Amino acid sequence: MKSVVQFILLLLILMMVSACTHVQPKYRVGVSQCSEDIWRDKQNAELRMGTYFHENVELCFTAAFDSDKRQIQQIDSLVDAGIDLLIVAPNQVATITPAIDRAFDKGIPVIVFERKTNSKKYTAYMGADNYEMGRVMGDYIASRLHGKGKVVEIMGLKGSSPAIERHNGFMDAMDRYPDVKVVGTLQGDWTEQSAFKAMENFFQETKQTDIDFVFGQNDRMAMGAREALRKAGVQRLPLFCGIDGLPGEQGGIRLVRDSLLEASYIYPTHGDQLLQLAVDILDGKPYEKEVNLMSALVTRDNANVLFLQNEELVRQSARLDLLNQKANVYLKQLFSQRIITLLAVGLIVLLLIVAAVVYLYARQKARIGQERRLMERAQLDFYTQISHELRTPLTLIEGPLAQLASTDDIQHAAPETAGLFGIVQRNTRQLTNLVNKLLDAQTMRHLKDLSPQQIDSITVAQPIDTELTAAPAEMDESDDQNPTLLIVDDNPDIRTYLTTILKSRYRLLQAADGQQGLQMAQTEVPDLIVSDVMMPVMNGLQFCQKVKTDFVTSHIPVILLTARAMDSHQIEGYESGADAYITKPFSAELLLARIENLLKNRKMLKNLWETDTANANEAPQTTAEETPQEKPVATEDPFITRFRAVVEKNLNDSDLSVEMIGQQMGLSRVQLYRKVKAITGNTPVDCLRKARLAKARQMLATPSELTVSEIAYMVGFTSPSYFTKCFKDEYGIVPGDVRKG
């Protein structure tokens, strides 16, 4: 049972863990940004949006804020964390290369985007053509200046590939316009503050106010330079242009639309395309090693259209984010419902398992209990058998000794003989007491947890002496009118002993088991039955129950005589219908007293029935003292009720005989005679005559024109004179006196 409970708890824990565990992403992608600005914010947002379509990807973002040392540490940390692919925008060309090479050498795919390194250890590169951007911007500035003017360039972070490539492209374009002079190449670091400071220093040093155009390598630096000149008090501000062309309130497209910048160049972010490239590499799909992103020039001619398009894209992106958030909420709710469902299923399974375990445990417990009861019942059988085998011989010793003690031979015996006889009596009684204590203690020890209803009737094994006899015992010729007793016992010595006690007072019949006793009781209809309980074929309890439920023998008193002395045994005996219960060993005086008392009670019932018969069919005469309980008990006997109904139905039949009444009741002549005689004290013929006389008296007392002779014939008498004689013998008056009254 303990192991089963442990298994159930382990199963429940596993189900809960499996229900509560999220599906781990298939791929972990590290993103190492060299800085943090609106361009990279846009790209990171696009990368996150790409995970909406690649749920098996987990992104880990880092930002170095233009610090080589910090970016190197971040790349190494991402590698140690077990990323599956690295996306990196190097802060500078040379300084970050060793960290990228270490990741590549460990078998981690590397995508370099936007900026390059001086190493070939990368899996793929994605970015725009920075050289082309610088060249296009140079051509645009020259065209706006009509091939003549002064230009200042503000470069990005020193050593970064975009700054180098954009500068090279710009200078190559300027070489084609000799009248366009680059009067200054200032150093910034991609931030607005760095450009502000660089332009402020340049203006203070050169005091040049005739600058025609300022080229910032990104829009932020172009705006920083513009702000520096404005604060310096320059009356005629030059034209400004930059690169990035981002949407939004502070983006380059809006700045061009609002004429703060003359032009900008869109540097595409394409985070979604970057993530798709990473997934293709991880999934082993074909991919391009060098991916060049398309870009375009932003001028006042197209700035408004581009701004509106980008605004719409921003709104759609925001809506997509909102939908994704709602989808995440729904998925969380679905996941919660899934957990609840799994827990409910687990609980149901657990309850079923517990129910099965409880059922199996109950069955096991019931089986053990049944085996225990069978064992206890077997022990009870054993001790009951021992009790029977010991108490029966003790009865046959103690009873005859008691009888011998009352004889003249023992009472007048010599002192030595009397002393020896007394020793035998005392030791017999002591032995009986010891046997009673021993057996009762052992029996109670094994049955202390059993109620009387749980003890089945015990049928013992066949005793050694199995001599059977059903012949009537010898009796004196003068005992023909004595009551008849039926002795039922499988022990012939007990039957002999009982015959010795009872033969002087009663006519005796004998049977060796319950089945023979029942047949004899139905045939002979005795006045009383004395029966043992433990007998072969049919035990005494079964025999008594059948006697009390049989139509012919139900009135016969039964005394159960047994070695079973427990209270529960006596309860069983009385529940089977016994009128008395006497335990062995017993005294002859006690047995005779119980027999006489039961027969006396039966005589009282006879007298009551005779009184009821004498007054039958008269109008009820109830006094104030009478109660319904004073009705004679015998008249309530089902046999008498049926017998009276048959007689009254056939009163006018003068040929009605005892045989005819017996046939209608399903009894033989002998059975009917003895049953009626035992209950009423009268023969069936006497009862028939009394019933006819009672009916005649009732008819005589009722005013009518019928003569006495006619009434006599109507109640079944064949002779009016014989009717008159019987009427006078019964009531002390002649029929005519009733008519006169």
HUBEL-V427628 format. One record per residue. N is the residue number from 1. RES is the residue in one small letter. SS is DSSP state (h for helix, s for strand, l for the rest). NEAR is the number of other C-alpha atoms within 12 Angstrom. D_CENTER is the distance of its C-alpha to the mean C-alpha in Angstrom with 2 decimals. Layout:
n->{N	N}
res->{RES	RES}
ss->{SS	SS}
near->{NEAR	NEAR}
d_center->{D_CENTER	D_CENTER}
This chain:
n->{1	2	3	4	5	6	7	8	9	10	11	12	13	14	15	16	17	18	19	20	21	22	23	24	25	26	27	28	29	30	31	32	33	34	35	36	37	38	39	40	41	42	43	44	45	46	47	48	49	50	51	52	53	54	55	56	57	58	59	60	61	62	63	64	65	66	67	68	69	70	71	72	73	74	75	76	77	78	79	80	81	82	83	84	85	86	87	88	89	90	91	92	93	94	95	96	97	98	99	100	101	102	103	104	105	106	107	108	109	110	111	112	113	114	115	116	117	118	119	120	121	122	123	124	125	126	127	128	129	130	131	132	133	134	135	136	137	138	139	140	141	142	143	144	145	146	147	148	149	150	151	152	153	154	155	156	157	158	159	160	161	162	163	164	165	166	167	168	169	170	171	172	173	174	175	176	177	178	179	180	181	182	183	184	185	186	187	188	189	190	191	192	193	194	195	196	197	198	199	200	201	202	203	204	205	206	207	208	209	210	211	212	213	214	215	216	217	218	219	220	221	222	223	224	225	226	227	228	229	230	231	232	233	234	235	236	237	238	239	240	241	242	243	244	245	246	247	248	249	250	251	252	253	254	255	256	257	258	259	260	261	262	263	264	265	266	267	268	269	270	271	272	273	274	275	276	277	278	279	280	281	282	283	284	285	286	287	288	289	290	291	292	293	294	295	296	297	298	299	300	301	302	303	304	305	306	307	308	309	310	311	312	313	314	315	316	317	318	319	320	321	322	323	324	325	326	327	328	329	330	331	332	333	334	335	336	337	338	339	340	341	342	343	344	345	346	347	348	349	350	351	352	353	354	355	356	357	358	359	360	361	362	363	364	365	366	367	368	369	370	371	372	373	374	375	376	377	378	379	380	381	382	383	384	385	386	387	388	389	390	391	392	393	394	395	396	397	398	399	400	401	402	403	404	405	406	407	408	409	410	411	412	413	414	415	416	417	418	419	420	421	422	423	424	425	426	427	428	429	430	431	432	433	434	435	436	437	438	439	440	441	442	443	444	445	446	447	448	449	450	451	452	453	454	455	456	457	458	459	460	461	462	463	464	465	466	467	468	469	470	471	472	473	474	475	476	477	478	479	480	481	482	483	484	485	486	487	488	489	490	491	492	493	494	495	496	497	498	499	500	501	502	503	504	505	506	507	508	509	510	511	512	513	514	515	516	517	518	519	520	521	522	523	524	525	526	527	528	529	530	531	532	533	534	535	536	537	538	539	540	541	542	543	544	545	546	547	548	549	550	551	552	553	554	555	556	557	558	559	560	561	562	563	564	565	566	567	568	569	570	571	572	573	574	575	576	577	578	579	580	581	582	583	584	585	586	587	588	589	590	591	592	593	594	595	596	597	598	599	600	601	602	603	604	605	606	607	608	609	610	611	612	613	614	615	616	617	618	619	620	621	622	623	624	625	626	627	628	629	630	631	632	633	634	635	636	637	638	639	640	641	642	643	644	645	646	647	648	649	650	651	652	653	654	655	656	657	658	659	660	661	662	663	664	665	666	667	668	669	670	671	672	673	674	675	676	677	678	679	680	681	682	683	684	685	686	687	688	689	690	691	692	693	694	695	696	697	698	699	700	701	702	703	704	705	706	707	708	709	710	711	712	713	714	715	716	717	718	719	720	721	722	723	724	725	726	727	728	729	730	731	732	733	734	735	736	737	738	739	740	741}
res->{m	k	s	v	v	q	f	i	l	l	l	l	i	l	m	m	v	s	a	c	t	h	v	q	p	k	y	r	v	g	v	s	q	c	s	e	d	i	w	r	d	k	q	n	a	e	l	r	m	g	t	y	f	h	e	n	v	e	l	c	f	t	a	a	f	d	s	d	k	r	q	i	q	q	i	d	s	l	v	d	a	g	i	d	l	l	i	v	a	p	n	q	v	a	t	i	t	p	a	i	d	r	a	f	d	k	g	i	p	v	i	v	f	e	r	k	t	n	s	k	k	y	t	a	y	m	g	a	d	n	y	e	m	g	r	v	m	g	d	y	i	a	s	r	l	h	g	k	g	k	v	v	e	i	m	g	l	k	g	s	s	p	a	i	e	r	h	n	g	f	m	d	a	m	d	r	y	p	d	v	k	v	v	g	t	l	q	g	d	w	t	e	q	s	a	f	k	a	m	e	n	f	f	q	e	t	k	q	t	d	i	d	f	v	f	g	q	n	d	r	m	a	m	g	a	r	e	a	l	r	k	a	g	v	q	r	l	p	l	f	c	g	i	d	g	l	p	g	e	q	g	g	i	r	l	v	r	d	s	l	l	e	a	s	y	i	y	p	t	h	g	d	q	l	l	q	l	a	v	d	i	l	d	g	k	p	y	e	k	e	v	n	l	m	s	a	l	v	t	r	d	n	a	n	v	l	f	l	q	n	e	e	l	v	r	q	s	a	r	l	d	l	l	n	q	k	a	n	v	y	l	k	q	l	f	s	q	r	i	i	t	l	l	a	v	g	l	i	v	l	l	l	i	v	a	a	v	v	y	l	y	a	r	q	k	a	r	i	g	q	e	r	r	l	m	e	r	a	q	l	d	f	y	t	q	i	s	h	e	l	r	t	p	l	t	l	i	e	g	p	l	a	q	l	a	s	t	d	d	i	q	h	a	a	p	e	t	a	g	l	f	g	i	v	q	r	n	t	r	q	l	t	n	l	v	n	k	l	l	d	a	q	t	m	r	h	l	k	d	l	s	p	q	q	i	d	s	i	t	v	a	q	p	i	d	t	e	l	t	a	a	p	a	e	m	d	e	s	d	d	q	n	p	t	l	l	i	v	d	d	n	p	d	i	r	t	y	l	t	t	i	l	k	s	r	y	r	l	l	q	a	a	d	g	q	q	g	l	q	m	a	q	t	e	v	p	d	l	i	v	s	d	v	m	m	p	v	m	n	g	l	q	f	c	q	k	v	k	t	d	f	v	t	s	h	i	p	v	i	l	l	t	a	r	a	m	d	s	h	q	i	e	g	y	e	s	g	a	d	a	y	i	t	k	p	f	s	a	e	l	l	l	a	r	i	e	n	l	l	k	n	r	k	m	l	k	n	l	w	e	t	d	t	a	n	a	n	e	a	p	q	t	t	a	e	e	t	p	q	e	k	p	v	a	t	e	d	p	f	i	t	r	f	r	a	v	v	e	k	n	l	n	d	s	d	l	s	v	e	m	i	g	q	q	m	g	l	s	r	v	q	l	y	r	k	v	k	a	i	t	g	n	t	p	v	d	c	l	r	k	a	r	l	a	k	a	r	q	m	l	a	t	p	s	e	l	t	v	s	e	i	a	y	m	v	g	f	t	s	p	s	y	f	t	k	c	f	k	d	e	y	g	i	v	p	g	d	v	r	k	g}
ss->{l	h	h	h	h	h	h	h	h	h	h	h	h	h	h	h	h	h	h	h	l	l	l	l	l	l	s	s	s	s	s	s	s	l	l	l	l	h	h	h	h	h	h	h	h	h	h	h	h	h	l	l	l	l	l	l	s	s	s	s	s	s	s	l	l	l	l	h	h	h	h	h	h	h	h	h	h	h	h	h	l	l	l	l	s	s	s	s	l	l	l	l	l	l	l	l	h	h	h	h	h	h	h	h	h	l	l	l	s	s	s	s	s	l	l	l	l	l	l	l	l	l	l	s	s	s	s	s	l	h	h	h	h	h	h	h	h	h	h	h	h	h	h	h	l	l	l	l	s	s	s	s	s	s	s	l	l	l	l	l	h	h	h	h	h	h	h	h	h	h	h	h	h	h	l	l	l	l	l	s	s	s	s	s	s	s	s	l	l	l	l	h	h	h	h	h	h	h	h	h	h	h	h	h	h	h	l	l	l	l	l	l	s	s	s	s	l	l	h	h	h	h	h	h	h	h	h	h	h	h	h	h	l	l	l	l	l	l	s	s	s	l	l	s	l	l	l	l	l	l	l	h	h	h	h	h	h	l	l	l	l	l	s	s	s	s	l	l	l	l	h	h	h	h	h	h	h	h	h	h	h	h	h	l	l	l	l	l	l	s	s	s	s	l	l	l	s	s	l	h	h	h	h	h	h	h	h	h	h	h	h	h	h	h	h	h	h	h	h	h	h	h	h	h	h	h	h	h	h	h	h	h	h	h	h	h	h	h	h	h	h	h	h	h	h	h	h	h	h	h	h	h	h	h	h	h	h	h	h	h	h	h	h	h	h	h	h	h	h	h	h	h	h	h	h	h	h	h	h	h	h	h	h	h	h	h	h	h	h	h	h	h	h	h	h	h	h	h	h	h	h	h	h	h	h	l	l	h	h	h	h	l	l	l	h	h	h	h	h	h	h	h	h	h	h	h	h	h	h	h	h	h	h	h	h	h	h	h	h	h	h	h	h	h	h	h	h	l	l	l	l	h	h	h	l	l	l	l	l	l	l	l	l	l	l	l	l	l	l	l	l	l	l	l	l	l	h	h	h	l	l	l	l	s	s	s	s	s	l	l	l	h	h	h	h	h	h	h	h	h	h	h	l	l	l	l	s	s	s	s	s	l	l	h	h	h	h	h	h	h	h	h	h	h	l	l	l	s	s	s	s	s	l	l	l	l	l	l	l	h	h	h	h	h	h	h	h	h	h	l	l	l	l	l	l	l	s	s	s	s	s	s	l	l	l	l	h	h	h	h	h	h	h	h	h	l	l	l	l	s	s	s	s	l	l	l	l	h	h	h	h	h	h	h	h	h	h	h	h	h	h	h	h	h	h	h	h	h	h	h	h	h	h	h	l	l	l	l	l	l	l	l	l	l	l	l	l	h	h	h	l	l	h	h	h	h	l	h	h	h	h	h	h	h	h	h	h	h	h	l	l	l	l	l	l	l	l	h	h	h	h	h	h	h	h	l	l	l	h	h	h	h	h	h	h	h	h	h	h	h	l	l	l	h	h	h	h	h	h	h	h	h	h	h	h	h	h	h	h	h	h	l	l	l	l	l	l	h	h	h	h	h	h	h	l	l	l	l	l	h	h	h	h	h	h	h	h	h	h	h	h	l	l	l	h	h	h	h	h	h	l}
near->{15	10	10	18	18	13	17	25	21	16	20	25	19	17	25	23	16	17	23	20	14	16	14	11	16	18	28	31	41	39	41	46	38	42	31	23	25	25	34	32	24	27	30	33	27	30	34	32	33	30	29	26	19	25	21	21	31	31	34	29	32	32	31	28	25	30	24	30	22	24	33	35	24	32	44	29	24	31	33	17	18	21	33	33	42	53	49	51	46	47	43	36	31	22	27	39	32	27	36	45	31	26	36	30	17	21	20	34	36	45	46	45	43	42	38	40	33	21	22	21	26	34	33	32	34	37	33	33	34	38	26	33	45	41	30	35	45	45	27	32	42	33	20	24	25	17	23	21	26	31	38	43	43	51	44	40	37	26	28	35	34	40	38	30	30	40	39	28	26	40	36	23	29	34	19	19	25	17	18	30	29	31	26	27	27	35	34	32	34	41	32	31	24	30	40	32	29	35	42	28	22	27	28	18	12	14	16	26	25	22	34	31	42	48	55	55	56	49	46	41	41	50	43	36	50	42	29	29	35	21	18	23	17	21	13	16	25	33	34	42	50	54	50	45	43	41	38	27	19	23	38	45	43	34	37	41	29	20	22	32	41	42	45	51	45	40	39	33	33	33	30	25	28	43	41	31	37	45	35	24	27	28	19	11	12	14	22	18	23	22	22	25	24	19	24	26	36	39	35	24	18	22	34	22	19	32	31	19	19	25	22	16	19	22	16	16	21	18	16	21	22	16	17	23	16	14	17	17	14	15	17	17	15	15	20	19	17	23	24	19	19	25	25	18	19	28	23	16	19	26	20	16	22	23	17	19	22	19	15	17	19	17	16	16	16	16	14	14	18	17	15	19	25	21	16	27	28	24	23	36	30	22	33	38	29	27	36	38	31	28	35	37	27	34	36	31	29	33	34	29	28	29	24	23	23	16	14	12	15	21	18	15	18	13	13	12	16	20	17	16	24	22	16	21	24	18	18	27	25	16	23	30	20	18	30	30	18	19	31	28	19	23	34	27	17	26	30	19	17	21	18	20	15	19	28	23	31	32	30	29	22	21	24	13	17	19	18	25	23	29	19	25	26	20	24	16	13	13	18	16	15	22	34	36	42	47	50	51	47	42	36	28	24	36	37	27	28	39	30	25	29	33	31	23	24	35	32	41	41	41	42	43	41	39	29	33	46	42	27	33	45	33	24	37	40	43	41	45	50	47	51	48	49	41	41	33	27	33	36	49	43	35	45	44	29	29	37	27	21	23	25	38	39	33	43	43	39	44	44	48	46	41	38	43	33	32	21	25	38	29	25	31	39	25	22	28	29	38	34	33	40	36	31	36	37	35	27	29	18	21	28	27	19	27	35	24	19	28	31	18	24	28	24	21	27	30	24	24	32	29	21	29	33	27	23	26	22	22	14	11	13	12	9	7	9	12	11	11	9	15	19	25	27	31	27	21	25	21	29	35	19	22	36	33	19	28	34	30	20	25	31	26	22	20	17	27	25	31	20	23	34	28	18	22	26	20	27	22	26	26	30	39	31	32	38	41	34	40	43	38	28	24	24	34	25	24	36	36	35	37	38	40	43	33	35	43	39	25	29	31	25	19	14	13	13	18	20	32	24	22	34	37	27	28	36	32	33	21	19	24	17	21	34	29	20	27	32	20	16	25	21	14	19	26	35	25	17	22	22	13	13}
d_center->{16.26	18.04	18.84	15.32	14.32	17.56	16.94	13.66	15.68	18.63	16.87	15.63	19.22	20.82	18.98	20.03	23.53	23.97	22.89	25.28	28.19	31.08	32.97	36.04	39.44	41.20	44.60	45.91	49.40	51.66	54.23	57.20	59.42	62.85	62.88	61.16	62.84	62.27	62.94	60.26	57.88	58.27	57.75	54.59	53.20	53.95	52.23	49.07	49.33	49.56	46.08	44.75	45.60	44.76	41.33	41.39	44.27	44.15	47.50	48.81	51.92	54.70	58.10	61.14	63.28	66.37	66.02	66.54	65.19	62.00	61.40	61.91	59.34	56.85	57.32	56.83	53.65	52.21	53.03	51.42	48.24	47.85	48.87	49.26	52.37	54.92	56.65	59.63	62.55	65.04	66.86	70.02	71.21	71.87	69.91	66.36	67.10	66.23	62.66	62.15	63.64	61.28	58.25	59.77	60.61	56.97	56.09	54.82	56.19	58.41	59.36	62.38	62.77	65.53	67.43	68.64	69.25	72.11	69.83	68.70	65.36	63.10	61.06	62.09	64.05	63.55	65.98	68.94	72.56	73.82	77.33	77.47	76.28	79.15	81.65	80.62	80.76	84.26	85.49	84.09	85.81	89.10	88.99	88.33	91.25	93.43	94.11	95.51	94.01	92.43	88.78	86.56	83.44	80.56	78.53	74.92	73.66	76.21	75.21	72.42	72.81	72.67	75.45	77.58	77.09	77.58	80.75	82.11	81.57	83.10	86.14	86.72	86.83	89.22	91.56	92.33	93.50	96.33	97.00	93.46	93.49	90.42	91.72	88.66	85.54	83.33	80.28	76.98	73.37	71.72	71.26	73.19	74.37	75.89	77.90	79.02	80.36	81.99	83.78	84.80	86.41	88.08	89.60	90.87	92.46	94.03	94.48	94.14	93.67	94.51	91.27	90.37	86.84	84.01	81.49	78.28	76.10	73.18	73.11	72.21	75.28	77.47	76.39	76.96	80.52	81.14	80.04	82.35	85.38	84.67	84.54	87.69	89.50	90.34	91.81	91.24	87.85	87.56	85.03	81.66	79.24	76.14	73.34	69.61	69.78	66.35	65.01	64.03	65.95	67.51	67.64	70.89	70.72	70.82	73.58	75.67	75.04	76.17	79.26	78.34	78.34	80.66	78.25	75.12	73.62	69.97	68.28	65.02	61.71	59.56	56.42	54.33	56.81	56.75	52.94	53.17	55.75	53.47	50.58	52.99	54.19	50.68	49.61	52.80	54.30	58.08	59.54	63.01	64.13	66.38	65.09	67.71	66.55	68.77	70.27	72.75	75.42	74.81	77.91	78.64	78.92	75.27	73.63	72.60	71.02	69.19	68.05	66.63	64.90	63.40	62.32	60.49	58.91	57.85	56.28	54.47	53.30	52.09	50.29	48.78	47.62	46.10	44.33	43.07	41.81	40.02	38.63	37.40	35.74	34.07	33.04	31.59	29.65	28.52	27.62	25.65	23.81	23.23	21.83	19.51	18.49	17.99	15.99	13.79	13.48	12.95	10.19	8.47	9.46	8.39	4.71	5.50	7.70	6.00	4.02	7.63	9.29	8.17	9.20	12.26	13.01	13.00	15.17	17.33	17.74	18.61	20.99	22.58	22.89	24.47	26.77	27.71	28.51	30.50	32.34	33.06	34.15	36.37	37.81	38.37	40.10	42.26	43.31	43.82	46.00	47.89	48.28	49.67	51.96	53.33	53.62	55.30	58.23	58.42	58.74	61.53	63.25	62.76	63.57	66.89	67.87	67.43	69.57	72.17	72.36	73.68	76.41	80.04	80.16	77.61	78.75	82.38	81.65	83.32	81.72	80.68	78.98	77.34	76.13	74.60	72.95	71.51	70.17	68.39	66.91	65.72	64.12	62.46	60.92	59.91	58.32	56.44	55.11	54.06	52.26	50.48	49.35	48.26	46.26	44.71	43.66	42.12	40.33	38.95	37.79	35.62	34.42	33.89	30.11	30.54	31.25	34.08	31.76	30.16	33.57	34.62	38.27	40.07	42.44	44.65	46.59	50.03	52.58	55.61	57.96	56.92	60.17	59.48	61.90	61.72	65.34	66.45	67.76	71.40	72.55	75.84	77.63	77.79	73.97	73.63	72.82	70.36	66.60	64.76	61.99	59.66	58.69	55.62	55.12	54.80	57.11	60.76	61.98	59.79	61.14	64.66	64.14	62.79	65.69	68.09	66.65	66.37	69.13	71.80	69.92	67.85	67.98	65.39	63.22	61.12	58.08	56.43	52.76	50.59	51.15	54.94	54.78	52.96	55.57	58.39	56.95	56.76	60.30	62.12	60.14	60.95	61.14	58.63	56.41	55.91	53.10	51.49	47.67	47.18	48.95	48.51	47.89	46.66	45.91	47.27	44.10	43.74	47.49	47.53	44.71	46.58	49.87	48.43	46.89	49.97	52.37	55.40	54.34	51.98	54.76	55.57	54.68	52.81	53.11	50.62	52.30	50.02	49.43	45.80	46.34	42.93	42.02	38.96	41.39	43.68	40.87	40.07	43.75	44.14	41.02	42.63	45.66	48.04	50.81	51.42	49.92	52.33	51.37	53.59	56.07	57.57	61.04	63.15	64.04	60.40	59.78	63.03	62.24	58.83	60.38	63.24	60.96	58.74	61.86	63.45	60.47	60.77	64.48	63.60	61.38	64.33	66.69	64.28	63.98	67.75	68.15	65.71	67.55	70.93	69.84	67.88	68.57	70.48	69.61	67.16	68.99	66.48	67.78	66.39	65.14	63.18	59.46	57.23	56.02	59.60	59.35	60.10	57.01	58.52	58.80	55.01	54.76	53.49	56.22	58.99	57.70	57.78	61.12	62.70	61.50	63.10	66.33	66.72	66.09	68.99	71.44	74.17	74.12	76.97	75.91	72.43	71.95	69.40	68.61	67.88	65.57	63.74	63.29	61.73	59.33	58.55	60.29	63.30	66.47	65.86	62.21	63.23	66.18	64.33	61.30	63.57	65.86	63.02	61.54	64.72	67.47	69.41	69.91	68.63	72.29	72.76	69.62	70.87	74.30	72.85	70.69	73.79	75.90	73.27	73.05	76.88	77.21	74.84	76.89	80.16	78.95	78.12	81.29	82.21	85.25	83.95	86.28	85.28	85.94	83.77	80.89	81.40	81.10	78.06	76.07	76.99	80.18	82.93	85.75	86.39	88.37	85.51	83.15	85.51	85.72	81.94	81.47	84.01	82.48	79.04	80.00	83.58	85.05	86.23	84.49	87.37	86.84	83.36	84.92	87.61	85.15}
